[in-house]
Amino acid sequence: MEKIIKTRYLRSLCTLLAAAVLGLPGTVAAELPIEDFTRLPSSRDALISPDGKHLSVVLRREGEDILAILDRETRQPTGSFRVAGKGMAVGDVTWVNNERVVYSVTESYSWNKRRFSNGELIGVNVDGKKHKLIFGYRSGESTLNTKIKKNEANNGNQEIIDLLEDDDKHILIAFYPWRLMGNMWVNNPDAHTLIYKLNVYTGKTTKVDSLPYANARALTDGQGNVRFAIAVDDNNHQLISYKPTADSDWQEWSLADFEGDRVSPVSFTADDRKVYVAANVGQSTRALYLFDMNTQSFEKVVHNEQVDITMLLRDFSGKHVVGVGTDLGLPKYTYLDNNHEVVKLHRMLLQTFTGHDIVITSTTRDGSMAVVLVYSDANPGTYFLFDTKTLHAANLVSTYKWLDPQMLATTEAMSFETRDGATIHGYLTLPNGQQNNVPLVVLPHGGPHGIRDYWGFDWEVQLLANRGYGVLQVNFRGSSGFGLDFERSGHGKWGTMMQDDLTDATRALIESGVADKQRICIYGHSYGGYAALMGVIREPGLYQCAIGSMGVYDLPLMFKEGDIADRDSGLAYLRQALGEDQADLRSRSPAYNVGAIEADILIIHGARDDRAPIEQAQSLRKALDDAGKPYEWLEIGNEAHGYYDEANRLAVYSKVLQFLHSNIGNH
C-alpha cells in the first residue's frame, strides 16, 4: 500500500515477515559500526546444480571472493576456488551441467578499484578437477608441449546466451570484440557481435553466427537457435532483426504497424511459435506483448497504466517467461499461467515470506528443489533451499550475515502531488522509533533518465537511518519506470522542473510534521550530486547542507569531457537530455551559479571518474573559490564513478556522517 502525501502525512503499516523466520525490523537500534554497512556482502549468488546434488555460493573471505561448491545433503565443501592474480576475482557463476560450473572473471587495479568484466570464463568440476581457463584474452597462451594446439586468445567480452540443455559439453555465448587503442584494449563500437559454441571442458570455440549489428544482444529460441538481434544506432534508434525460422537469413523486423516503442523481445513461448515482447505502449508505460511468428500480429498481455513492467519471472529452464512484476511501490506480480509450477511456487513463497520479495535464483531441472533469495527493505537478503514437494525451506546463507533485520529501518512507498498537479512516487525511510520532526536527508538518484529508485534493501539508506536521519528518495519526472512521457518530460528540465519535484516532496514532509525544517540536507551521486548542488542554489532557504558525490556541475563541459562525449550515441543523448543552448546550460549548471549558495557544501569525487570526470568537480571548486564560498573537499585517487574499495567506502562515509552530524545532527 502506498502513502499519498499532499499536505498531510498519513501513517500506514508495512507488512513484515514473521519473526520466527527472519526477525521483525523496527527495534530501536543502537548505533552500528559504519563498517557493517560499507563492507561488501558476505555471500552472493547461491545456486543449485541441475540434478540437485550440489550447491554453489560465492563467499567473501579476507577480502577475496571464493567460489564454494557444497554437497547439498551434508553442506560440506567439495571444492573452493579463487582467481589467481592481483585484482582478479570471481564474477558471475553458471551451472552448465550436473558436474561443471563456469564462472566469469573481473579485474580491478591499484589505480581504479572498480571491478571490470575482463571477458574470461573459467570452468571447473564439482570435485575441483579440470579447473581451466576456457575463454578470454589469456586463453591463447602458449604451452610447453608444442604438439598441443592451443585455443586462440579471445580479446573481447562475452555473455552466456544459452546453456544448450541437451548438450552437456557446450554453451552458446555472444562475443563482443575489443580493439587495440594505443597499448590498451577497448570496446570496438563497430564490431558485429559473434555467436560461438564453446566447449566448457576444452575451451574450443566454433563460430555459429554473426549478428547483423555492432554490439547487438541476442535472443535464442527453445532449441538454442539465435533468432533475434537487438541493438541501437549512433542516434540511439533501435535496430531489430530476426529469423522467421531457425534456418532463415537475418531480416529486419518490421514494426511499422505496431503501437509499441523501445521494443525488446524477451522470451519465446515453449512451442517457439510466439515471442513475448516488452515495449512501451506508445509513449505510456511498458507492457508485455505476445508476437505471433506466423500471423505477424501482436497481442497485449499485461499492461499497468501507472508503472512499467520491471521484472520477468521465468520457468525452471530459465528460458520462458511465466510472469511479470511491477514496482509502483512495493513489488507486485501478474502471472501468465496460474497453473504453472513456477507460478504456484512463487505465489506460495510470497505468501510464506510476507512483506518480502522473492527471487528464484535457480532450480533443479525437474523443479523439485529451488534456491530462493528472500529480501526486503530491512532484510539484506537470505538464501533458502526450498523443497517443492515437502514445502520445507532450509536457511542456506545471508548476504550480510552481520546485519540483524530487527536493527534495521523500514521503507515505505509514498506519492506526492507537485505544484503543477502531477503525481510522483518515492520512498521514505525513517529511523526506528521516530516519526515526527526528524532530520532529513533528501537522496535523489543518479541517471537521471533510464534510472529510478526501487523498494528494497539499500545499505546506504540504512546507514543514514541508523544514524538517526530520515531518508527521502523521489522518482522525480525524468526518471524511468513510469512511461516514456514521464521520462522524456525531464529532457531539458535538469535543474528546473525536475528539481522542483524534489522540492515539492521535501516541503510536503515538512508540512506534514515528519521532517524538521531546520535540519534538511540534500545528498546524491552522479546526477544526484548535480541535484544536490542545484537544490541549494534554487532553494537556498530549504536545505542546511548539500553533498555532491561524483556529480555533474558544469553542463557545457559534459559535451567535452568524459566517456559520454566520446561516443556519437552519447552526444546524441546529451543533445536530447540537456539541449544545446549554451546560455541555458550555464543557467542550469551549479558551477555558474554558486553565488546563490548559503548552505554548507561537501564535494566528493573519484580522480579516475570517466563518466563525470574530475574536471566537473574542479569546475565547481574553482567557482566556489572565486566566489569566496567555503566548502569541504574529499578526492579519492583510485576510484572512478563509484566507490568499490572497502577502505575507500569507509573513508567516504565517515566523512559524510561527520558532515551531516555537524550540520543537521543532534548536537
MIGUFI-159703 format. One record per residue (C-alpha): residue number from 0; y, x, z. Coordinates in nm, 4 decimals. Layout:
i  py  px  pz
NUM  Y  X  Z
...
REM end
This chain:
i  py  px  pz
0  0.0000  0.0000  0.0000
1  0.3442  0.1283  -0.0892
2  0.6570  0.1029  0.1196
3  0.9712  -0.0208  -0.0546
4  1.2983  0.1315  0.0618
5  1.6334  -0.0205  -0.0244
6  1.8471  -0.0123  0.2877
7  1.5802  -0.0744  0.5476
8  1.2783  0.1262  0.6481
9  0.9564  -0.0740  0.6634
10  0.6684  0.0781  0.8549
11  0.3180  0.0495  0.7193
12  -0.0197  0.1673  0.8336
13  -0.2231  0.4269  0.6477
14  -0.5967  0.3720  0.6338
15  -0.7893  0.6667  0.7728
16  -1.1435  0.7965  0.7704
17  -1.3486  0.7112  1.0773
18  -1.3120  0.9725  1.3485
19  -1.6863  1.0115  1.3728
20  -1.6942  1.1573  1.0226
21  -1.3780  1.3630  0.9647
22  -1.1424  1.3016  1.2523
23  -0.8285  1.0914  1.2680
24  -0.4958  1.2532  1.1834
25  -0.1933  1.1638  1.3855
26  -0.2343  1.3590  1.7097
27  0.0942  1.5023  1.8332
28  0.0425  1.8535  1.7033
29  0.1042  2.1846  1.8670
30  0.2810  2.4416  1.6547
31  0.0117  2.6080  1.4455
32  0.0384  2.9651  1.3141
33  0.2108  2.9986  0.9785
34  -0.0969  3.1829  0.8530
35  -0.3082  2.8705  0.8967
36  -0.1157  2.7198  0.6056
37  -0.0302  3.0217  0.3897
38  -0.3835  3.1637  0.3798
39  -0.5894  3.0911  0.0705
40  -0.8669  2.8299  0.1127
41  -1.1803  2.9453  0.2935
42  -1.4020  2.7834  0.0294
43  -1.3840  2.6144  -0.3086
44  -1.5918  2.4901  -0.5995
45  -1.9078  2.3747  -0.4222
46  -2.1652  2.2684  -0.6845
47  -2.5313  2.1714  -0.7089
48  -2.7795  2.3000  -0.9663
49  -2.9168  2.0593  -1.2286
50  -3.2574  2.0427  -1.0542
51  -3.1028  2.0169  -0.7054
52  -3.2816  2.3207  -0.5652
53  -2.9713  2.5363  -0.5197
54  -2.6072  2.5120  -0.4259
55  -2.3192  2.7400  -0.5175
56  -1.9853  2.7842  -0.3444
57  -1.7005  3.0348  -0.3654
58  -1.6183  3.1702  -0.0200
59  -1.3095  3.3644  0.0839
60  -1.4198  3.6660  0.2903
61  -1.1985  3.9590  0.3961
62  -0.9527  3.8987  0.1168
63  -1.2142  3.8566  -0.1572
64  -1.3729  3.5610  -0.3334
65  -1.7511  3.5742  -0.3052
66  -1.9801  3.3531  -0.5115
67  -2.2692  3.2476  -0.2876
68  -2.5921  3.0857  -0.4114
69  -2.7834  2.8918  -0.1452
70  -3.1252  2.7377  -0.1205
71  -3.0442  2.3677  -0.0833
72  -3.3110  2.2918  0.1753
73  -3.2671  2.5944  0.4033
74  -2.8976  2.6638  0.3260
75  -2.9946  3.0314  0.3241
76  -2.8359  3.2538  0.0583
77  -3.0475  3.3692  -0.2336
78  -2.7657  3.5853  -0.3623
79  -2.3949  3.6580  -0.3320
80  -2.1726  3.8116  -0.5960
81  -1.8265  3.9580  -0.6354
82  -1.6400  4.1046  -0.9305
83  -1.6115  4.4820  -0.9117
84  -1.2718  4.6315  -0.9855
85  -0.9316  4.6267  -0.8188
86  -0.7628  4.2917  -0.8599
87  -1.0731  4.1318  -1.0153
88  -1.2007  3.8042  -0.8699
89  -1.4407  3.5172  -0.9287
90  -1.2794  3.2348  -1.1258
91  -1.4429  2.9081  -1.2347
92  -1.8164  2.8562  -1.1773
93  -2.0581  2.6615  -1.4003
94  -2.4296  2.5882  -1.3668
95  -2.5704  2.6281  -1.7173
96  -2.9357  2.5623  -1.6287
97  -3.1588  2.5452  -1.3211
98  -3.1705  2.9195  -1.2636
99  -2.8479  3.0548  -1.4100
100  -2.4815  3.0406  -1.3181
101  -2.1908  3.1548  -1.5335
102  -1.8563  3.2393  -1.3795
103  -1.5230  3.3465  -1.5248
104  -1.3120  3.6401  -1.4089
105  -0.9492  3.6544  -1.3006
106  -0.7254  3.9585  -1.2651
107  -0.4157  4.0359  -1.0631
108  -0.2169  4.3567  -1.0428
109  -0.0228  4.5586  -0.7893
110  0.2988  4.4683  -0.9704
111  0.2101  4.0997  -1.0244
112  -0.0074  3.9123  -0.7768
113  -0.0541  3.6059  -0.9917
114  -0.4155  3.5549  -1.0996
115  -0.4692  3.5548  -1.4752
116  -0.7836  3.4482  -1.6560
117  -0.8947  3.7572  -1.8457
118  -1.1337  3.5736  -2.0774
119  -1.4516  3.7220  -1.9324
120  -1.7721  3.5398  -1.8443
121  -2.0478  3.6782  -1.6213
122  -2.3964  3.5321  -1.5953
123  -2.6372  3.5670  -1.3027
124  -2.9673  3.4138  -1.1911
125  -3.0033  3.2461  -0.8538
126  -3.2034  3.5453  -0.7244
127  -2.9385  3.7929  -0.8350
128  -3.1298  3.9163  -1.1363
129  -2.9831  3.9618  -1.4856
130  -2.6305  3.9895  -1.3476
131  -2.4454  4.0635  -1.6713
132  -2.1059  4.0524  -1.8344
133  -2.1801  3.8234  -2.1285
134  -1.8375  3.7669  -2.2840
135  -1.4927  3.9237  -2.2838
136  -1.2901  4.2279  -2.3681
137  -1.5259  4.4631  -2.1816
138  -1.8445  4.3143  -2.3235
139  -1.8401  4.5609  -2.6132
140  -1.8560  4.8767  -2.4029
141  -2.0908  5.1464  -2.5268
142  -2.4391  5.2127  -2.3865
143  -2.6268  5.5352  -2.3147
144  -2.9134  5.4001  -2.5232
145  -2.7654  5.4273  -2.8719
146  -3.0565  5.2363  -3.0231
147  -2.9456  4.9191  -2.8495
148  -2.6888  4.7255  -3.0470
149  -2.4102  4.6190  -2.8128
150  -2.2135  4.2965  -2.8430
151  -1.8660  4.3268  -2.9830
152  -1.5682  4.3050  -2.7486
153  -1.4027  3.9627  -2.7373
154  -1.0294  4.0137  -2.6986
155  -0.9126  3.6702  -2.6012
156  -0.9536  3.3791  -2.3631
157  -1.2339  3.1255  -2.3675
158  -1.3180  2.7752  -2.2482
159  -1.6656  2.6335  -2.1993
160  -1.6673  2.3090  -2.4010
161  -2.0347  2.2052  -2.3984
162  -2.3396  2.3033  -2.1905
163  -2.5868  2.2066  -2.4658
164  -2.8237  2.0355  -2.2227
165  -3.1267  2.0641  -2.4499
166  -3.0783  2.4389  -2.4885
167  -3.1156  2.6404  -2.1668
168  -3.0166  2.9677  -2.3307
169  -2.6850  2.8764  -2.4889
170  -2.3490  2.7162  -2.4210
171  -2.0631  2.6329  -2.6554
172  -1.7259  2.7981  -2.5991
173  -1.3842  2.7776  -2.7618
174  -1.2352  3.1234  -2.8182
175  -0.8592  3.1866  -2.8269
176  -0.7934  3.5332  -2.9753
177  -0.5275  3.7704  -2.8471
178  -0.3114  4.0065  -3.0491
179  -0.2018  4.3586  -2.9610
180  0.1704  4.3868  -2.8854
181  0.2613  4.7447  -2.8062
182  -0.0026  4.8506  -2.5578
183  -0.0720  4.5008  -2.4259
184  -0.2941  4.2176  -2.5395
185  -0.1090  3.8847  -2.5511
186  -0.1855  3.5354  -2.6731
187  -0.1829  3.5046  -3.0506
188  0.0107  3.1864  -3.1354
189  -0.1076  3.1954  -3.4963
190  -0.4822  3.2465  -3.4419
191  -0.7047  2.9466  -3.5056
192  -0.9457  2.8556  -3.2279
193  -1.3018  2.9738  -3.2941
194  -1.6149  2.7997  -3.1688
195  -1.9037  3.0207  -3.0574
196  -2.2548  2.9528  -2.9393
197  -2.3028  3.2001  -2.6544
198  -2.6385  3.3218  -2.5203
199  -2.5958  3.3094  -2.1418
200  -2.8532  3.5847  -2.0891
201  -2.7771  3.8405  -2.3604
202  -2.4139  3.7672  -2.4434
203  -2.4876  3.7358  -2.8125
204  -2.2447  3.5059  -2.9947
205  -2.2842  3.3019  -3.3098
206  -1.9790  3.1504  -3.4756
207  -2.0409  2.7817  -3.5433
208  -1.6952  2.6558  -3.6390
209  -1.3251  2.7281  -3.6718
210  -1.0729  2.4651  -3.5689
211  -0.8052  2.3785  -3.8243
212  -0.5167  2.4640  -3.5890
213  -0.3993  2.7546  -3.3754
214  -0.4590  2.7220  -3.0004
215  -0.6387  2.3912  -3.0517
216  -0.8512  2.2130  -2.7944
217  -1.1989  2.0957  -2.8989
218  -1.3980  1.7836  -2.8110
219  -1.7735  1.7616  -2.8684
220  -1.9953  1.4584  -2.9074
221  -2.3120  1.3878  -2.7086
222  -2.5179  1.6234  -2.9243
223  -2.2834  1.9197  -2.8810
224  -2.1172  1.8890  -3.2210
225  -1.7462  1.9700  -3.2351
226  -1.5808  1.6545  -3.3677
227  -1.2116  1.6669  -3.2661
228  -0.9425  1.9351  -3.2704
229  -0.6151  1.8678  -3.0851
230  -0.3038  2.0897  -3.0934
231  0.0779  2.0827  -3.1083
232  0.3034  2.2491  -3.3649
233  0.6173  2.4572  -3.3082
234  0.8238  2.1383  -3.2755
235  0.5839  2.0004  -3.0115
236  0.4492  1.7385  -3.2513
237  0.0859  1.6510  -3.2029
238  -0.1808  1.7556  -3.4518
239  -0.5281  1.5987  -3.4557
240  -0.8176  1.6485  -3.6957
241  -1.1682  1.5110  -3.6684
242  -1.5070  1.4964  -3.8329
243  -1.6215  1.1402  -3.9049
244  -1.9804  1.2667  -3.8809
245  -2.1237  1.5869  -3.7404
246  -2.1701  1.7282  -4.0921
247  -1.8287  1.6304  -4.2281
248  -1.5454  1.8641  -4.3094
249  -1.2326  1.8571  -4.0959
250  -0.9834  1.5899  -4.1954
251  -0.6538  1.4792  -4.0497
252  -0.6851  1.1863  -3.8127
253  -0.4530  0.9177  -3.9426
254  -0.2707  0.7285  -3.6677
255  -0.0131  0.5523  -3.8848
256  -0.1019  0.2024  -3.7645
257  -0.1732  0.2934  -3.4035
258  0.0755  0.1965  -3.1322
259  -0.0077  0.4959  -2.9126
260  0.1842  0.8182  -2.8577
261  0.0651  1.1536  -2.7181
262  -0.2880  1.0694  -2.8245
263  -0.5746  1.2639  -2.6683
264  -0.9446  1.1977  -2.7418
265  -1.1303  1.2478  -2.4130
266  -1.4920  1.1339  -2.4480
267  -1.7462  0.9961  -2.6894
268  -1.9496  0.6937  -2.5861
269  -2.3192  0.7510  -2.5170
270  -2.4161  0.6499  -2.8722
271  -2.1469  0.8717  -3.0328
272  -2.0170  0.5757  -3.2330
273  -1.6915  0.5355  -3.0444
274  -1.4406  0.7620  -2.8749
275  -1.2351  0.6996  -2.5617
276  -0.8748  0.7998  -2.6235
277  -0.5901  0.8390  -2.3745
278  -0.2484  0.7522  -2.5181
279  0.0872  0.6147  -2.4155
280  0.1389  0.2529  -2.5179
281  0.4418  0.3082  -2.7374
282  0.6994  0.4577  -2.5020
283  0.5375  0.2975  -2.1985
284  0.2641  0.4219  -1.9666
285  -0.0589  0.5952  -2.0568
286  -0.3629  0.3791  -2.1290
287  -0.7276  0.4204  -2.2220
288  -0.8311  0.3041  -2.5691
289  -1.1646  0.2875  -2.7473
290  -1.1689  0.4075  -3.1090
291  -1.4483  0.2842  -3.3350
292  -1.5512  0.5602  -3.5759
293  -1.6890  0.3113  -3.8295
294  -1.4155  0.0491  -3.8395
295  -1.1313  0.2958  -3.7620
296  -0.9929  0.0451  -3.5136
297  -0.8568  0.0803  -3.1595
298  -0.9230  -0.1414  -2.8579
299  -0.7052  -0.1153  -2.5478
300  -0.9414  -0.0891  -2.2481
301  -0.7298  -0.0084  -1.9404
302  -0.3515  -0.0171  -1.9062
303  -0.1271  -0.0241  -1.5995
304  0.2323  -0.1016  -1.6967
305  0.3735  0.0814  -1.3944
306  0.1890  0.4116  -1.3937
307  -0.0135  0.6374  -1.6207
308  -0.3877  0.6888  -1.6129
309  -0.4190  1.0295  -1.4496
310  -0.7890  1.0678  -1.3619
311  -1.1156  1.0343  -1.5510
312  -1.4460  0.9552  -1.3801
313  -1.7442  1.0835  -1.5802
314  -2.1187  1.0202  -1.5784
315  -2.3871  1.2547  -1.4416
316  -2.3788  1.4664  -1.7586
317  -2.0028  1.5140  -1.7282
318  -1.9557  1.4123  -2.0915
319  -1.8911  1.0381  -2.0861
320  -1.6049  0.8502  -1.9184
321  -1.7125  0.5647  -1.6896
322  -1.3876  0.5016  -1.5016
323  -1.0206  0.5915  -1.4757
324  -0.7790  0.6406  -1.1879
325  -0.4067  0.5877  -1.1364
326  -0.1609  0.7190  -0.8779
327  0.1250  0.4757  -0.8268
328  0.0992  0.5541  -0.4587
329  -0.2500  0.6309  -0.3370
330  -0.5312  0.6799  -0.5917
331  -0.6775  0.3594  -0.7373
332  -0.9693  0.3265  -0.9797
333  -1.0738  0.0968  -1.2618
334  -1.4396  0.1132  -1.3669
335  -1.5629  0.0594  -1.7212
336  -1.9177  -0.0423  -1.6237
337  -1.9709  -0.1791  -1.2737
338  -2.3463  -0.1313  -1.3042
339  -2.3344  0.2357  -1.3960
340  -2.4979  0.4606  -1.1337
341  -2.1951  0.6891  -1.1078
342  -1.9644  0.3906  -1.0643
343  -2.1798  0.2497  -0.7866
344  -2.1898  0.5919  -0.6199
345  -1.8158  0.6441  -0.6468
346  -1.7337  0.2975  -0.5147
347  -1.9748  0.3446  -0.2243
348  -1.8209  0.6789  -0.1310
349  -1.4683  0.5356  -0.1353
350  -1.5828  0.2589  0.0964
351  -1.7573  0.5067  0.3249
352  -1.4728  0.7595  0.3446
353  -1.1931  0.5105  0.3946
354  -0.8428  0.6422  0.3331
355  -0.9697  0.9363  0.1304
356  -1.0062  1.0168  -0.2355
357  -1.3387  1.1260  -0.3825
358  -1.4143  1.3897  -0.6435
359  -1.7753  1.4135  -0.7601
360  -1.7867  1.7852  -0.8365
361  -2.1446  1.7929  -0.9689
362  -2.4730  1.6031  -0.9692
363  -2.8344  1.6782  -1.0398
364  -2.9459  1.5923  -1.3894
365  -3.1357  1.2886  -1.2619
366  -2.8458  1.1755  -1.0433
367  -3.0475  1.1839  -0.7226
368  -2.8048  1.4185  -0.5460
369  -2.4356  1.4876  -0.5741
370  -2.1820  1.7239  -0.4253
371  -1.8591  1.5404  -0.3495
372  -1.5211  1.6595  -0.2321
373  -1.3617  1.4241  0.0191
374  -0.9898  1.4794  0.0777
375  -0.6772  1.3008  0.1920
376  -0.3179  1.3696  0.2854
377  -0.4288  1.5049  0.6232
378  -0.7697  1.6409  0.5227
379  -0.7541  1.9540  0.3039
380  -1.0982  1.8731  0.1693
381  -1.4578  1.8674  0.2855
382  -1.7604  1.9081  0.0592
383  -2.0602  1.6832  0.1256
384  -2.4088  1.6807  -0.0202
385  -2.4884  1.3157  -0.0870
386  -2.8393  1.1824  -0.1432
387  -2.8017  0.8802  -0.3707
388  -3.1444  0.7431  -0.2721
389  -3.1269  0.7678  0.1062
390  -2.7441  0.7367  0.1148
391  -2.7310  1.0324  0.3516
392  -2.4259  1.2605  0.3490
393  -2.4539  1.6157  0.4816
394  -2.1448  1.8217  0.5558
395  -2.1500  2.1415  0.3496
396  -1.8214  2.3271  0.3914
397  -1.4498  2.2694  0.4482
398  -1.1805  2.4097  0.2230
399  -0.9554  2.5085  0.5152
400  -1.2055  2.5489  0.7961
401  -0.9370  2.6463  1.0490
402  -0.7273  2.3308  0.9990
403  -0.8110  2.0263  1.2101
404  -0.7214  1.6982  1.0324
405  -0.6299  1.5500  1.3689
406  -0.3447  1.8001  1.3928
407  -0.2008  1.7184  1.0501
408  0.0527  1.4572  0.9413
409  0.0025  1.1543  0.7205
410  0.1800  1.0985  0.3904
411  0.2896  0.7510  0.2904
412  0.3756  0.6175  -0.0531
413  0.7331  0.4977  -0.0917
414  0.9506  0.3345  -0.3529
415  1.3293  0.3339  -0.3765
416  1.5924  0.1385  -0.5637
417  1.8505  0.3591  -0.7339
418  2.2209  0.2899  -0.7718
419  2.1687  0.1599  -1.1253
420  1.8833  -0.0717  -1.0277
421  1.5854  0.1399  -1.1327
422  1.2763  0.1751  -0.9155
423  1.1458  0.5225  -0.8432
424  0.8438  0.6269  -0.6380
425  0.7689  0.9063  -0.3977
426  0.6086  1.0127  -0.0715
427  0.7267  1.0609  0.2851
428  0.5512  1.2808  0.5394
429  0.6747  1.2531  0.8967
430  0.5872  1.4817  1.1874
431  0.3215  1.3335  1.4107
432  0.4754  1.1153  1.6799
433  0.8173  1.0976  1.5118
434  0.9534  0.8123  1.3030
435  1.3271  0.7997  1.3570
436  1.6203  1.0375  1.3378
437  1.4067  1.3273  1.2138
438  1.5397  1.6398  1.0435
439  1.4548  1.6002  0.6758
440  1.3565  1.8418  0.4003
441  1.4021  1.6942  0.0526
442  1.1409  1.8672  -0.1673
443  1.1950  1.7983  -0.5407
444  0.9045  1.9027  -0.7615
445  0.9135  2.1595  -1.0402
446  0.8747  2.0992  -1.4091
447  1.0504  1.8666  -1.4243
448  0.9057  1.6989  -1.7362
449  0.5289  1.6750  -1.7513
450  0.5079  1.7112  -1.3726
451  0.5073  1.4669  -1.0824
452  0.4160  1.4553  -0.7141
453  0.0845  1.3055  -0.6005
454  -0.0601  1.1853  -0.2728
455  -0.2991  1.4305  -0.1137
456  -0.3125  1.7443  0.0958
457  -0.0217  1.9825  0.0429
458  -0.0229  2.2866  0.2695
459  0.3498  2.3484  0.2264
460  0.4349  1.9908  0.3239
461  0.2010  2.0110  0.6218
462  0.3574  2.3372  0.7400
463  0.7029  2.1799  0.7345
464  0.5784  1.8672  0.9139
465  0.4045  2.0830  1.1740
466  0.7419  2.2405  1.2486
467  0.8983  1.9002  1.3089
468  1.0524  1.8247  0.9694
469  1.0115  1.5098  0.7664
470  0.9401  1.5833  0.4009
471  1.0591  1.3620  0.1158
472  0.9047  1.4013  -0.2297
473  1.0567  1.1928  -0.5090
474  0.9276  1.1213  -0.8580
475  1.2780  1.1002  -0.9986
476  1.3436  0.9949  -1.3569
477  1.2325  1.2683  -1.5909
478  0.9032  1.3046  -1.4044
479  0.5813  1.2358  -1.5884
480  0.3323  0.9680  -1.4922
481  0.5434  0.6555  -1.5313
482  0.5676  0.6246  -1.9082
483  0.7439  0.8114  -2.1862
484  1.0660  0.6128  -2.1483
485  1.0793  0.7145  -1.7817
486  1.0138  1.0807  -1.8609
487  1.2440  1.1036  -2.1603
488  1.5239  0.9271  -1.9734
489  1.5695  1.2596  -1.7939
490  1.6384  1.4533  -2.1124
491  1.9925  1.5833  -2.0952
492  2.0238  1.4458  -1.7405
493  1.9397  1.7549  -1.5368
494  2.1906  1.7686  -1.2534
495  2.3281  1.4204  -1.3195
496  2.1107  1.1076  -1.3193
497  1.8011  1.2987  -1.2095
498  1.9995  1.4440  -0.9210
499  2.1379  1.1013  -0.8312
500  1.7837  0.9697  -0.7926
501  1.7175  1.2338  -0.5265
502  2.0467  1.1497  -0.3595
503  1.9722  0.7764  -0.3534
504  1.6288  0.8256  -0.1980
505  1.7742  1.0585  0.0650
506  2.0545  0.8185  0.1539
507  1.8043  0.5342  0.1835
508  1.6191  0.7256  0.4542
509  1.9454  0.7946  0.6349
510  2.0497  0.4296  0.6239
511  1.7104  0.3192  0.7491
512  1.7335  0.5481  1.0516
513  1.4428  0.7681  0.9523
514  1.6485  1.0773  0.8687
515  1.9172  1.2387  1.0814
516  2.2184  1.2636  0.8511
517  2.3339  1.5791  1.0311
518  2.0059  1.7630  0.9672
519  1.9075  1.7481  0.5994
520  1.8102  2.0367  0.3752
521  1.7082  2.0308  0.0078
522  1.4475  2.2861  -0.0994
523  1.2429  2.3361  -0.4133
524  1.0643  2.5680  -0.6526
525  1.1408  2.6186  -1.0234
526  1.3216  2.3004  -1.1364
527  1.3125  2.2056  -0.7674
528  1.5180  2.5172  -0.6950
529  1.7678  2.4064  -0.9578
530  1.7823  2.0601  -0.7991
531  1.8330  2.2134  -0.4541
532  2.1437  2.4028  -0.5640
533  2.2776  2.1160  -0.7748
534  2.2234  1.8911  -0.4732
535  2.4667  2.0838  -0.2527
536  2.7115  2.1140  -0.5448
537  2.7065  1.7474  -0.6401
538  2.6782  1.6141  -0.2815
539  2.8494  1.8738  -0.0583
540  2.8552  1.6412  0.2419
541  2.4943  1.5293  0.2250
542  2.2956  1.8481  0.2829
543  2.3446  2.1067  0.5529
544  2.1484  2.3698  0.3620
545  1.9646  2.4435  0.0382
546  1.6762  2.6742  -0.0521
547  1.6288  2.7717  -0.4140
548  1.2914  2.9281  -0.4874
549  1.2135  3.0816  -0.8305
550  1.4776  2.8460  -0.9614
551  1.6813  2.7968  -1.2778
552  2.0533  2.8254  -1.2089
553  2.2081  2.9130  -1.5460
554  2.1081  2.6662  -1.8196
555  2.2589  2.8584  -2.1136
556  2.0567  3.1615  -2.0020
557  1.7331  2.9672  -2.0479
558  1.7807  2.9956  -2.4249
559  1.7971  3.3766  -2.3993
560  1.5630  3.4912  -2.1211
561  1.2071  3.4014  -2.0228
562  0.8813  3.3030  -2.1848
563  1.0042  2.9554  -2.2827
564  1.2693  3.1029  -2.5094
565  1.0102  3.3414  -2.6573
566  0.8332  3.0573  -2.8409
567  0.9570  2.8270  -3.1161
568  0.7956  2.5364  -2.9317
569  0.9731  2.6467  -2.6137
570  1.3113  2.6460  -2.7833
571  1.2367  2.3019  -2.9266
572  1.1567  2.1841  -2.5724
573  1.4820  2.3279  -2.4343
574  1.6902  2.1648  -2.7068
575  1.5274  1.8314  -2.6294
576  1.5281  1.8526  -2.2481
577  1.8652  2.0201  -2.1946
578  2.0735  1.9733  -2.5073
579  2.2721  2.2481  -2.6778
580  2.6351  2.1795  -2.5905
581  2.7382  2.4944  -2.4054
582  3.0192  2.3335  -2.2062
583  2.7842  2.0579  -2.0920
584  2.5138  2.3090  -1.9988
585  2.7609  2.5072  -1.7895
586  2.8821  2.1896  -1.6179
587  2.5235  2.1255  -1.5074
588  2.4485  2.4846  -1.4026
589  2.4711  2.5924  -1.0363
590  2.5895  2.9413  -1.1369
591  2.9052  2.7932  -1.2930
592  2.9864  2.5525  -1.0091
593  2.9412  2.7391  -0.6811
594  3.2943  2.6558  -0.5706
595  3.1768  2.3149  -0.4517
596  2.9118  2.4571  -0.2194
597  2.9682  2.4064  0.1529
598  2.6083  2.4305  0.2741
599  2.4183  2.7419  0.3757
600  2.2116  2.8905  0.0923
601  1.8836  3.0826  0.0755
602  1.7662  3.2250  -0.2585
603  1.4042  3.3404  -0.3022
604  1.2757  3.4866  -0.6275
605  0.9909  3.6908  -0.7693
606  1.1015  4.0016  -0.9564
607  0.8222  3.9554  -1.2138
608  0.9007  3.5933  -1.2951
609  0.8790  3.5326  -1.6690
610  0.9264  3.1542  -1.6560
611  1.2519  3.1583  -1.4587
612  1.3388  3.5292  -1.4853
613  1.5102  3.7137  -1.2015
614  1.8241  3.7091  -1.4191
615  1.8552  3.3424  -1.3233
616  1.8813  3.4273  -0.9535
617  2.1062  3.7247  -1.0280
618  2.3444  3.4996  -1.2215
619  2.3712  3.2697  -0.9205
620  2.4055  3.5649  -0.6853
621  2.6942  3.7126  -0.8844
622  2.8716  3.3761  -0.8922
623  2.8349  3.3397  -0.5153
624  2.9615  3.6939  -0.4597
625  3.2591  3.6383  -0.6902
626  3.3445  3.3161  -0.5064
627  3.3044  3.4755  -0.1638
628  3.0282  3.2298  -0.0725
629  2.7756  3.3507  0.1880
630  2.4025  3.3267  0.1191
631  2.0707  3.4777  0.2178
632  1.8501  3.6582  -0.0344
633  1.4774  3.7354  -0.0493
634  1.3332  3.9083  -0.3542
635  0.9560  3.9561  -0.3850
636  0.8909  4.2593  -0.6020
637  0.5324  4.1876  -0.7085
638  0.5336  3.8124  -0.7662
639  0.6067  3.6091  -1.0786
640  0.6528  3.2313  -1.0969
641  0.4835  3.1517  -0.7686
642  0.3660  3.3285  -0.4549
643  -0.0018  3.4187  -0.4744
644  -0.0470  3.7083  -0.2328
645  -0.1144  3.6012  0.1255
646  0.1183  3.8662  0.2708
647  0.3950  3.7539  0.0362
648  0.3386  3.3911  0.1267
649  0.3688  3.4781  0.4931
650  0.6952  3.6631  0.4301
651  0.8393  3.3795  0.2213
652  0.7538  3.1000  0.4623
653  0.8551  3.2957  0.7704
654  1.1966  3.3274  0.6075
655  1.2022  2.9599  0.5049
656  1.1175  2.8393  0.8555
657  1.3727  3.0715  1.0163
658  1.6398  2.9456  0.7767
659  1.5533  2.5800  0.8350
660  1.5495  2.6299  1.2116
661  1.8936  2.7871  1.2021
662  2.0390  2.5011  1.0003
663  1.8589  2.1759  1.0832
664  1.6095  2.2598  1.3569
665  1.6167  2.1557  1.7197
666  1.8444  2.4102  1.8824
REM end
